[in-house]
Amino acid sequence: QPESEVFEITDFTTASEWERFISKVEEVLNDWKLIGISSGKPLEKGVYTTGAWEEKSDEISFADFKFSITHHCLVQEPSDKDGKEELVEDVLPLPVQDLLCMNNDFPPRAHCLVRWYGLREFVVIAPAANNDAVLSESKCNLLLSSISIALGNTGCQVPLFVQIHHKWRRMYVGECQGPGVRTDFEMVHLRKVPNQYTHLSGLLDIFKSKIGCPLTPLPPVSMAIRLTYVLQDWQQYFWPQQPPDIDALVGGEVGGLEFGKLPFGACEDPISELHLATTWPHLTEGIIVDNDVYSDLDPLQAPQWSVRVRKADNPQCLLGDFLTEFFKLCRRKESTDEILGRSAFEEEGKEVADITHALSKLTEPAPVPIHKLSVTNMVHSAKKKIRKHRGVDESPLNNEVLNTILLVLFPDAADKLADGFESRTSTSAGNNPPPENEDYSLFSQFKSAPSDSLTYKLALCLCMINFYHGGVKGVAHLWQEFVLEMRYRWENNYLIPGLANGPPDLRCCLLHQKLQMLNCCIERKKARDEGKRGIVSDRSPGGTSGDTGKGADHSGENPDKEKEVGKSWESWSDSEEEFFECLSDTEDLKGNGQENGKKGGAKEGNKEPVNLKPEGRLHPHGKLTLLHPGEPLYIPITQEPAPMTEDLLEEQSEVLAKLGTSAEGAHLRARMQSACLLSDMESFKAANPGCCLEDFVRWYSPRDYIEEEVVDEKGNIVIKGELSARMKIPSNMWVEAWETAKPVPARRQKRLFDDTREAEKVLHYLAVQKPADLARHLLPCIIHAAVLKVKEEEALEDISSVKKIIKQIISHSSKVLRFPNPEDKKLEEIIAQIMSVEAIIARARSLKAKFGVEKCENEEEKEDLQRFVSCLLEQPEVSVIGAGRGPAGSIIHKLFVNAQRVSAAPPVDEELRRSGSSEERRLNMGAVSDFPPPTGREVILRTTVPRPAPYSKPLPQRMYSVLTKEDFRLAGAFSADTTFF
């Protein structure tokens, strides 16, 4: 269409990209309510560091180039004088007033523009993408014009900056406008510093020429100067902690580290540098000389000193390394067999092929020689098996280490007493009641194990072996030894030490529950074997005993017969009509109860309608009597319910849930759940011949027997009792069970708890654990131990911030560890938190050593130093009381002097070659200054002069300069009068 080309009209009224950009900037300033007069109080000292800063960001674009616009502002309480201030005309904008404020000259932590210009509020426009940059001069000028127009249009008094050049250079230009005043923010950034600007006189020349003040006697320039010195070489304060010496294994210690304890502390100095800033906050020009030949700026004379420390990034710490290495185990896939070659357990199977035969051997009542329970015997048997597959020296742990660990885990194995059996059981039967303090009960929050238990010790030993003695192979080897020891103890009736008595504690980790379960099995088996073995000798000197069960009925006359019975005991222990000597917790009570029961039974035998002999009585139940015969009601000896670990409980509840809701399912479920009830009913019937269900309910569930006072025909008040409504439901579980129950005492009932089967299940479970499973089971114990270790170390240092973090770690860990299979990421977080605390404590110790806190004799000074050290840890910068003359100042001075001497001293051999008297050498040493050349020089110059003309309004001017080794920067804010120029 050629016609359309003819009518090409340029419409100059449409907005260009540039105008759109300006209007967007204005829009953002309006949205953020930055328009109009800014008001605020004069700034207090140090508020830039202690106060909170707020940031707001938005995105704007110039054509297709994206910028981010950010508002930085110090949060302040609104001032009370808002109304009055507006009346004052032509008041200077707040940021321009801030240029002269001296209260916040060198803030230790702040945005660079705050440090360079002392502003409390500003807006920055910067390229949005990190790698974008505004490089050409014309673009920079275009942006500057844009912000100038935006400020003019909106009347905004907040300084507006544009970031130019590459981001790493931190180059900004900006502008601030107010009524009749404009301040330009300019910057110079150089790699190499021109020689004339390395000192004060050169900087003053630049400042004066830049102001270009027409007045001849120039108003005085005020100056603030800060020189920073860095100390990197901590001479004579070598890091106090030596890493443990792995080879020195003496008496169970690894370089001062016992098995069953965790190490602590940093292997390298966690404080890498000390920065000393010496400040002259307020000097006027002419007071001080600082040029290229001479300087009055002596750090010792500076009125203010402040110190900051540079911390080493992630210093290597022992506890952290232990934890991370142990955590890595959780990710290993190999089984114990794969790590150690074919396993010892297979061979165990071959050797003990006929297990019934083996078990009957163990339970023979004859005085079988019981081996002394010695660790070395155990170790060698396992070693032999390992050696069959590998060279003799290849087993991961050497004997010495292994024996040491097994003695830590099984202290009872040390008593190699000839009468092995009795003496040992008394020591290992369980621990004393635990101390009830907050640290001890941590195990229930972490689902770990008590800190004095075998499981906890095992976790620590495995952790140590994993780190120092052969890694995963060592772990697999120790675990194999541990499982062999468990089987040995089960087969020889030795209780496992370091476990609380009673059923498995569901607050602990599953591995701990399994070991407790094994202990329950050993206890029952041992009681049973002892019951059969020692019945004649111990219980009834006369050789008869009514309550000894089948096994010992004829044992009085015929010891050989007893042996046979003993032998056959195990062979029918798992059959259906099993007769089982059930021991209650209280042997003596039981004995007496039975005797009394028998006597009582004999006396009243004639009156009894039922010709059953009462059996298995424990003791009378208060003053209660049976409802019908009126005899005393006896509490029977009952079987204890089977102990359960949490996985068994889960299995059981799954089975019960699968039975469904049908009538048949419900009936089956009731039958399964009432096994214990039925056993108790049978015991009750045997102990109380002629009793009825009501008698049983009065003992077993008193709330289901309701008693009321009623008046009989003769007018007397009598107490009448009946079963509760739920017991009267036709064919309910209790009635059914009561009808099927026969009067059988506990010792002749089928076992509720088959210890043989359960023990074999536990031993199998232990044998198939891979090192990774083991690490997962024991990680809560390791975290628990690490928290206790950190707490103990913190108590020595008393750092309040660490106390808070430890509380957070505990609450975080208890949330994560309480559930099975916590996520790796969450566990890593916990370990990282523990490592950060360890690093803080190590830093505190490092600083204490460097500042000689412990050596200080004067109590007051010691407290001051202690305070100073704790502030250094928590604050970005700490001012030194008394500057170079205070206690901390003199120590810092000494540190610098020592470092200087060492750096200036020639190497030893050169020293010998150089002839000359000691006098000469001393003179040479004396020439060394106390401090190195400053690493950083910062200067702030300020003045108030009329600009640009002599009749203009006097306005604030400021220039900041910083000079370091590879960097020189000047940042100037120069104000000009826009009304009279």
JOTA-V579894 format. One line per field, one symbol per residue. psi: psi as a letter, one per 20 degrees, with the letter a starting at -180 (. if undefined). A space follows every 50 residues. Layout:
psi: ???
//
This chain:
psi: nhghhhloppoiiqqrhghggghggggghghjljqappqrqqqrpjhhgh rqqqppqrprqocjopqqpppppppqqpqikgghhhhpqkqqqghhhhhi pjilgmphorqhhghhikqiprpppqpgqhiqqohqhhgghggggghggg gghhkpjpqpqppraqhhilpqqaqpqaojqppporqpoqgppphijirg hghhgggghghlpipgopqqpqqpppppppohomqimqpipqqqohhnnp ljpoljoqqjqqrqrqirpiohqppppppnhnqqpihqpnaihqpinphh iphppqqqqpqppmqoqgggggghghhhhhiqhqrhghgjaqrhhghggg gmgnhggghhghjpiqmpopqpnpghggghhhgghhhhirqgjiphprhg ggggghhghmhiihnmqglgfghghhhjirrrpqpmrghhjhhhhildqq ijrggghgghghggghghmjchggggghgghghggggghghjlpqprkpq rrrpoiirrhgggghhghggggggggggghghgjgggggohijqpikjrg hjgjhghnhgghgggggighhjhjrgmpppopprhngggggggggggggg hggjhhiphpkqppqlqfrqncjqrqgfijrqppprprqqqpqqrhhggg gghgghhiiajrggghggggggijggggghgggghhhmqjrrhggghhgh mhijoppqprpahijqpqppqrqrghiipqlrgggghhhipqnpqhijrp phonhgggghgghggghjpqhggghggighgggghgghgggghhhhhmoh hhgghggggghgghggihqqmqqhghhhggghgghhgggghhgggghggh jlghiphpgghgggggggghhhhhqhppqopjciirghghgggggggghg gghhpqqghgghhprqrhgghhgghhiprhqrqqhppppppqroqppirh jrppqpqqppppoagkppppoqopqqpign.
//
